């Protein structure tokens, strides 16, 4: 049996697709694991989201996820500033994360040649299991 106690879901607050956060919460609920939802304000990405506080992340999650899924679930909301992959590595070490769940949206070949995918950077930077959920 899988025994993941602390799951990390790095959230993109601007994403219109919410299927991966819903699946991550369902997965954590099924395993009776706590889930950490982390927003990293990546200044290198060239866009600064106004969410500098955990309350803003919690509010966004409550807007996009069915309320029933948030009941009886141990959720930690967190915010960090810096490079996405480096901040995730630091957060995982500090909070004993043993699984990362992230969404992935297929990009066209030209985009893939020019830009790194955030989920690929996470996989390269961390030495933990990563569950990737395809987003439509």
C-alpha positions as CSV (number, residue, x, y, z in Angstrom):
1,X,0.0,0.0,0.0
2,X,1.2,3.5,-0.8
3,X,2.0,5.5,2.3
4,X,2.4,9.1,1.4
5,X,1.8,11.3,4.4
6,X,2.6,14.8,3.0
7,X,1.7,15.6,-0.6
8,X,2.6,18.9,-2.3
9,X,0.6,20.4,-5.1
10,X,2.2,23.5,-6.6
11,X,-0.7,25.6,-7.9
12,X,-0.9,28.0,-10.8
13,X,-3.3,30.6,-9.7
14,X,-3.9,31.9,-13.2
15,X,-4.7,28.5,-14.8
16,X,-8.2,28.2,-16.1
17,X,-8.0,24.4,-15.8
18,X,-8.7,23.1,-12.4
19,X,-8.9,19.4,-13.1
20,X,-5.4,18.6,-11.6
21,X,-6.0,20.4,-8.3
22,X,-9.3,18.5,-7.9
23,X,-7.6,15.2,-8.7
24,X,-4.7,16.0,-6.3
25,X,-7.2,16.7,-3.5
26,X,-9.1,13.5,-4.3
27,X,-5.8,11.5,-4.2
28,X,-4.8,13.0,-0.8
29,X,-8.3,12.3,0.6
30,X,-8.2,8.7,-0.6
31,X,-4.8,8.1,1.0
32,X,-5.7,10.1,4.1
33,X,-2.7,12.3,3.5
34,X,-2.2,15.9,4.3
35,X,-1.8,18.1,1.2
36,X,0.2,21.3,0.9
37,X,-0.9,23.7,-1.8
38,X,2.0,26.0,-2.6
39,X,2.0,29.1,-4.9
40,X,5.4,30.2,-6.0
41,X,5.6,33.8,-7.2
42,X,8.3,33.3,-9.8
43,X,9.7,36.7,-10.6
44,X,11.8,35.2,-13.4
45,X,8.6,34.2,-15.2
46,X,8.0,37.9,-15.8
47,X,4.6,38.1,-14.1
48,X,3.9,38.9,-10.5
49,X,0.5,37.6,-9.2
50,X,-0.9,39.6,-6.3
51,X,-1.2,36.6,-4.1
52,X,1.5,37.1,-1.5
53,X,-0.5,35.5,1.4
54,X,-1.8,32.1,2.1
55,X,-5.3,33.5,2.4
56,X,-5.3,34.4,-1.3
57,X,-4.3,30.8,-2.2
58,X,-7.0,29.4,0.1
59,X,-9.6,31.7,-1.4
60,X,-8.7,30.7,-5.0
61,X,-8.8,27.0,-4.1
62,X,-12.2,27.5,-2.5
63,X,-13.4,29.2,-5.7
64,X,-12.4,26.4,-8.0
65,X,-12.9,23.2,-5.9
66,X,-16.2,21.6,-4.8
67,X,-16.7,22.4,-1.1
68,X,-17.3,18.8,-0.3
69,X,-13.8,17.9,-1.4
70,X,-12.3,20.4,1.2
71,X,-14.2,18.9,4.1
72,X,-12.3,16.8,6.6
73,X,-9.1,17.3,4.6
74,X,-5.8,18.6,6.2
75,X,-4.7,21.3,3.9
76,X,-1.8,23.7,4.3
77,X,-1.7,26.8,2.1
78,X,1.7,28.3,1.4
79,X,3.2,31.1,-0.6
80,X,6.9,31.5,-1.6
81,X,8.9,33.9,-3.9
82,X,11.7,32.8,-6.2
83,X,12.4,30.3,-8.8
84,X,9.7,27.6,-9.0
85,X,11.9,24.5,-9.0
86,X,14.2,25.9,-6.2
87,X,11.4,27.0,-4.0
88,X,9.7,23.6,-4.4
89,X,12.9,21.8,-3.4
90,X,13.2,24.0,-0.3
91,X,9.6,23.6,0.6
92,X,9.7,19.8,0.3
93,X,12.8,19.5,2.5
94,X,11.4,21.8,5.1
95,X,7.9,20.1,5.3
96,X,8.8,16.4,4.8
97,X,7.0,16.1,1.5
98,X,7.0,12.6,0.1
99,X,5.0,13.1,-3.1
100,X,4.5,15.9,-5.6
101,X,1.3,16.1,-7.7
102,X,1.3,18.5,-10.6
103,X,-0.8,19.1,-13.7
104,X,0.5,19.1,-17.2
105,X,-1.0,20.6,-20.3
106,X,0.4,19.4,-23.7
107,X,2.0,22.2,-25.6
108,X,2.7,22.3,-29.3
109,X,6.2,21.4,-30.6
110,X,7.3,25.0,-31.2
111,X,6.4,26.0,-27.7
112,X,8.2,23.0,-26.3
113,X,11.4,23.8,-28.2
114,X,11.5,27.4,-27.0
115,X,10.3,27.0,-23.4
116,X,10.8,24.6,-20.5
117,X,7.7,23.2,-19.0
118,X,7.4,24.0,-15.2
119,X,6.6,20.3,-14.4
120,X,9.7,19.1,-16.3
121,X,11.8,21.5,-14.2
122,X,10.3,20.2,-11.0
123,X,11.0,16.6,-12.0
124,X,14.6,17.5,-12.8
125,X,15.2,19.4,-9.6
126,X,13.7,17.0,-7.0
127,X,14.4,13.5,-5.8
128,X,10.8,12.5,-5.0
129,X,8.0,10.7,-6.7
130,X,6.0,13.0,-8.9
131,X,2.5,12.2,-10.1
132,X,1.6,14.2,-13.3
133,X,-2.0,14.7,-14.1
134,X,-2.9,15.5,-17.7
135,X,-5.0,18.6,-18.1
136,X,-7.3,18.9,-21.0
